[in-house]
Amino acid sequence: MADEHTIYDDLGVPTVINATGTKTRISGSLMREEAADAMRDASRAFVRISDLQQRASELVAEVTGADAGYVTSGASSGLSMAAAACLAGDDLETMARLPDTEGIPDEIVMPRTHRNGYDHALRLAGATIVDVGTNDYHLGTGSENVEPWEIETAITDETVAVAYMEKPYTQPPLETVCEIAHDNDVPVIVDAAAELPPVENLSRFLEQGADLVAFSGGKAIRGPQSTGILAGDEDLIRSVARQHLDMHAADAAYDPPADLVGADELPGVPRQGVGRSMKVGKEEIVGLIRALELFIEEDHDARLREWHERAERLESALADVPGLETRLEGGDKTDAVTQVVATVDPDRAATDATGLVGALRRETPRVFVGADRLDDDEFTVNPMCLADDEADYVVDRIRATLS
Ligand SMILES: *Cc1c(COP(=O)(O)O)cnc(C)c1O
């Protein structure tokens, strides 16, 4: 592990031991070898990108139960393209002018407690987010964050979609939100970027009524880092394709795949749309296809058991580090992957949780543990992206830093 030579050594860039899970800022996950091989193979011949997206669409449809699918440049770009599709539909003029939405409906309704940094992706396409409800449940000032009627009354002639941030604990239930949206003829966009595993989630949100669902291709699927999947309604995916593919050509010679683009319904050829700056190359599409096929075939229960056992070993190894209290979390319905939560007692350890996290990140190789709970003097150790020898190494470094 630490003494293995990598291309990053040649470049003089420190590598990372990833004990925090699939986080984009430390490069997500390790791509499957077969996906990397597929990318090299893909680089050896030309292909019409629309043909390749059509093939990817069929696979995404098959594994999600959706009508159609599309490979985007990350789940984040999937959200931008979903918003673009809901804004423009099949209107070429709107496609040509996004993200300028002056004079046209451009609102996306979102429960306030679903707002997060990634919703910038929706605004990138030109949408304005209208958030509804309160923070009552999370603050303990009430039993609900948002009532269904609040979503209903927020939907007006200006609304193009409802957006939903999927976590096992998000409220109201997706089915309820979809019912309200559909009663008002508005589609629902779901950010499910990190909601795999469990694998069942590939189809679950669509079954619950979602019109477009975005997943990350660079997290648990272990495809290329810069890929994502958008799955859902055929007409909306067509709008995505029309606004993403570079296909401006002489009208007489314009002949993209019928299912994916539906060019017959258009009065002309779409120009480079708002998605053009979110290009996905043939190598990425092929790598994602291969990774998704392998992800589907994987023994998911065995993988979860492996992570659980590694988390148990990590927890027992960390339990006797002075000043550290550990417990296991997850491995249940709300959170598929078990991880270790460790509380640092700064009076008994050499430093506090913040000091530990910072020191580990400055080492060579860098060691990243989970740092979302430093206010509680807690850090987390996630088994997903660790080999067994790396797990031992992480325990040693934590012990050495706290002693
Ligand atoms: C990771 C993540 C994204 C972005 O996914 P990318 O594939 O990196 O673009 C969006 N939303 C949520 C909730 C995420 O966790």
The ligand as an SDF file (V2000), in Angstrom:
LIG
                    3D

 15 15  0  0  0  0  0  0  0  0999 V2000
  -21.7410   13.4110   -4.4090 C   0  0  0  0  0  0  0  0  0  0  0  0
  -23.0220   14.1570   -4.4730 C   0  0  0  0  0  0  0  0  0  0  0  0
  -23.3840   14.9150   -5.5960 C   0  0  0  0  0  0  0  0  0  0  0  0
  -22.4500   15.1140   -6.7740 C   0  0  0  0  0  0  0  0  0  0  0  0
  -22.1530   13.9370   -7.4440 O   0  0  0  0  0  0  0  0  0  0  0  0
  -20.9990   13.9440   -8.5660 P   0  0  0  0  0  0  0  0  0  0  0  0
  -21.1470   12.6350   -9.2540 O   0  0  0  0  0  0  0  0  0  0  0  0
  -19.7010   14.0960   -7.8450 O   0  0  0  0  0  0  0  0  0  0  0  0
  -21.2720   15.0970   -9.4570 O   0  0  0  0  0  0  0  0  0  0  0  0
  -24.6180   15.5300   -5.6190 C   0  0  0  0  0  0  0  0  0  0  0  0
  -25.4630   15.4170   -4.5750 N   0  0  0  0  0  0  0  0  0  0  0  0
  -25.1530   14.7010   -3.4670 C   0  0  0  0  0  0  0  0  0  0  0  0
  -26.1260   14.6170   -2.3670 C   0  0  0  0  0  0  0  0  0  0  0  0
  -23.9250   14.0500   -3.3740 C   0  0  0  0  0  0  0  0  0  0  0  0
  -23.6130   13.3420   -2.2700 O   0  0  0  0  0  0  0  0  0  0  0  0
  1  2  1  0
  2  3  1  0
  2 14  2  0
  3  4  1  0
  3 10  2  0
  4  5  1  0
  5  6  1  0
  6  7  2  0
  6  8  1  0
  6  9  1  0
 10 11  1  0
 11 12  2  0
 12 13  1  0
 12 14  1  0
 14 15  1  0
M  END
$$$$
